[in-house]
Amino acid sequence: MSVEVNGCAWCGELERGHARRWHAEIRAFHTYQAPSDELRKHRLIGRRARRLGLSPATVRHHARMATLNRLSARTTVLADRYVRQLERAFTSKSCRARQPGQAGMSQASVSRPLPAVDPASADGVPSLAVPGPSSGFPVPLRAGPSSAREG
């Protein structure tokens, strides 16, 4: 595999044999090296520009804009996905916590059934009805803060 030559490491001359023009003590500075990634990119853009008949600056501009378009499309997709996740989390949490008729919300607009509400609780915190141990009546379990901390 051949390595593409970079040009002169000292003066940037692209002519391969130009080091022969220099004296022996200076000739060591004028050596050819493998090109850097940036130089390879620069040369490829120059070749593409010559093939298309455009200036290298125009080709660089189009390449930069294509990269930005790809990035902006990806960030748009990620932002849309994040908004959908937030909406899904908000609606599922809010539907479980609200009672029908609160804040303009009707029972028809809620896709999931709401938990039972203890009629004795004046603060409006929903409770989950569980059958009682000895009686057949449901015993409310509060969904809010524990009753030990409230009292």
C-alpha positions as a Python dict, from the first residue, in 0.01 Angstrom:
ca = {
    (1, 'M'): (0, 0, 0),
    (2, 'S'): (151, 330, -102),
    (3, 'V'): (134, 635, 119),
    (4, 'E'): (26, 956, -48),
    (5, 'V'): (301, 1215, -19),
    (6, 'N'): (232, 1535, 166),
    (7, 'G'): (471, 1770, 0),
    (8, 'C'): (769, 1927, 163),
    (9, 'A'): (761, 1929, 543),
    (10, 'W'): (968, 2249, 544),
    (11, 'C'): (831, 2474, 271),
    (12, 'G'): (514, 2298, 153),
    (13, 'E'): (640, 2258, -205),
    (14, 'L'): (444, 1985, -385),
    (15, 'E'): (719, 1908, -636),
    (16, 'R'): (863, 1571, -536),
    (17, 'G'): (1228, 1627, -631),
    (18, 'H'): (1276, 1985, -517),
    (19, 'A'): (1505, 1881, -226),
    (20, 'R'): (1784, 1813, -476),
    (21, 'R'): (1815, 2188, -526),
    (22, 'W'): (1928, 2246, -169),
    (23, 'H'): (2266, 2196, -4),
    (24, 'A'): (2322, 1880, 196),
    (25, 'E'): (2288, 2053, 537),
    (26, 'I'): (1952, 2206, 439),
    (27, 'R'): (1826, 1906, 243),
    (28, 'A'): (1731, 1719, 563),
    (29, 'F'): (1465, 1982, 634),
    (30, 'H'): (1306, 1932, 291),
    (31, 'T'): (1152, 1586, 331),
    (32, 'Y'): (819, 1440, 234),
    (33, 'Q'): (579, 1297, 490),
    (34, 'A'): (244, 1121, 498),
    (35, 'P'): (-39, 1375, 485),
    (36, 'S'): (-250, 1460, 785),
    (37, 'D'): (-625, 1393, 785),
    (38, 'E'): (-692, 1764, 743),
    (39, 'L'): (-467, 1782, 436),
    (40, 'R'): (-631, 1472, 284),
    (41, 'K'): (-972, 1633, 335),
    (42, 'H'): (-847, 1957, 179),
    (43, 'R'): (-713, 1769, -125),
    (44, 'L'): (-1031, 1566, -171),
    (45, 'I'): (-1237, 1885, -163),
    (46, 'G'): (-1001, 2039, -420),
    (47, 'R'): (-1036, 1737, -651),
    (48, 'R'): (-1415, 1741, -615),
    (49, 'A'): (-1420, 2114, -691),
    (50, 'R'): (-1209, 2067, -1006),
    (51, 'R'): (-1432, 1779, -1119),
    (52, 'L'): (-1751, 1983, -1066),
    (53, 'G'): (-1601, 2304, -1201),
    (54, 'L'): (-1665, 2495, -877),
    (55, 'S'): (-1439, 2680, -641),
    (56, 'P'): (-1311, 2484, -338),
    (57, 'A'): (-1479, 2736, -105),
    (58, 'T'): (-1818, 2658, -262),
    (59, 'V'): (-1765, 2283, -222),
    (60, 'R'): (-1658, 2333, 142),
    (61, 'H'): (-1969, 2545, 203),
    (62, 'H'): (-2199, 2278, 55),
    (63, 'A'): (-2029, 2004, 256),
    (64, 'R'): (-2063, 2211, 576),
    (65, 'M'): (-2431, 2283, 508),
    (66, 'A'): (-2502, 1914, 438),
    (67, 'T'): (-2338, 1823, 770),
    (68, 'L'): (-2540, 2088, 954),
    (69, 'N'): (-2862, 1967, 791),
    (70, 'R'): (-2789, 1611, 900),
    (71, 'L'): (-2714, 1727, 1254),
    (72, 'S'): (-3021, 1950, 1274),
    (73, 'A'): (-3244, 1670, 1145),
    (74, 'R'): (-3104, 1436, 1409),
    (75, 'T'): (-3145, 1690, 1689),
    (76, 'T'): (-3500, 1760, 1570),
    (77, 'V'): (-3582, 1390, 1589),
    (78, 'L'): (-3429, 1365, 1936),
    (79, 'A'): (-3617, 1675, 2054),
    (80, 'D'): (-3947, 1540, 1920),
    (81, 'R'): (-3885, 1208, 2095),
    (82, 'Y'): (-3809, 1388, 2422),
    (83, 'V'): (-4128, 1597, 2396),
    (84, 'R'): (-4335, 1283, 2331),
    (85, 'Q'): (-4182, 1116, 2639),
    (86, 'L'): (-4261, 1421, 2851),
    (87, 'E'): (-4618, 1436, 2722),
    (88, 'R'): (-4667, 1065, 2785),
    (89, 'A'): (-4528, 1092, 3139),
    (90, 'F'): (-4732, 1404, 3215),
    (91, 'T'): (-5062, 1263, 3089),
    (92, 'S'): (-5020, 925, 3259),
    (93, 'K'): (-4927, 1083, 3595),
    (94, 'S'): (-5190, 1355, 3578),
    (95, 'C'): (-5468, 1117, 3476),
    (96, 'R'): (-5397, 896, 3775),
    (97, 'A'): (-5388, 1187, 4020),
    (98, 'R'): (-5692, 1392, 3908),
    (99, 'Q'): (-6056, 1335, 3980),
    (100, 'P'): (-6319, 1364, 3705),
    (101, 'G'): (-6434, 1722, 3659),
    (102, 'Q'): (-6119, 1883, 3801),
    (103, 'A'): (-5944, 2147, 3591),
    (104, 'G'): (-6177, 2102, 3297),
    (105, 'M'): (-6110, 1730, 3275),
    (106, 'S'): (-6406, 1502, 3212),
    (107, 'Q'): (-6432, 1128, 3264),
    (108, 'A'): (-6459, 1080, 2887),
    (109, 'S'): (-6120, 1243, 2826),
    (110, 'V'): (-5939, 1004, 3063),
    (111, 'S'): (-5831, 682, 2896),
    (112, 'R'): (-5758, 498, 3223),
    (113, 'P'): (-6001, 455, 3512),
    (114, 'L'): (-5937, 688, 3801),
    (115, 'P'): (-5879, 553, 4153),
    (116, 'A'): (-6163, 558, 4402),
    (117, 'V'): (-6191, 872, 4615),
    (118, 'D'): (-6252, 859, 4988),
    (119, 'P'): (-6556, 1083, 5047),
    (120, 'A'): (-6435, 1160, 5400),
    (121, 'S'): (-6111, 1320, 5281),
    (122, 'A'): (-6164, 1692, 5252),
    (123, 'D'): (-5829, 1767, 5092),
    (124, 'G'): (-5921, 1589, 4768),
    (125, 'V'): (-5624, 1350, 4774),
    (126, 'P'): (-5733, 1033, 4593),
    (127, 'S'): (-5723, 709, 4785),
    (128, 'L'): (-5716, 350, 4670),
    (129, 'A'): (-6007, 143, 4798),
    (130, 'V'): (-5906, -199, 4933),
    (131, 'P'): (-6149, -446, 5097),
    (132, 'G'): (-6132, -429, 5477),
    (133, 'P'): (-6007, -713, 5696),
    (134, 'S'): (-6330, -805, 5879),
    (135, 'S'): (-6603, -597, 5720),
    (136, 'G'): (-6697, -599, 5356),
    (137, 'F'): (-6647, -222, 5334),
    (138, 'P'): (-6341, -78, 5162),
    (139, 'V'): (-6068, 73, 5375),
    (140, 'P'): (-5910, 379, 5210),
    (141, 'L'): (-5535, 380, 5162),
    (142, 'R'): (-5414, 733, 5108),
    (143, 'A'): (-5206, 799, 4795),
    (144, 'G'): (-5064, 1120, 4940),
    (145, 'P'): (-4826, 1168, 5235),
    (146, 'S'): (-4852, 918, 5518),
    (147, 'S'): (-5103, 994, 5792),
    (148, 'A'): (-4832, 959, 6061),
    (149, 'R'): (-4650, 1266, 5928),
    (150, 'E'): (-4969, 1471, 5894),
    (151, 'G'): (-5090, 1440, 6252),
}
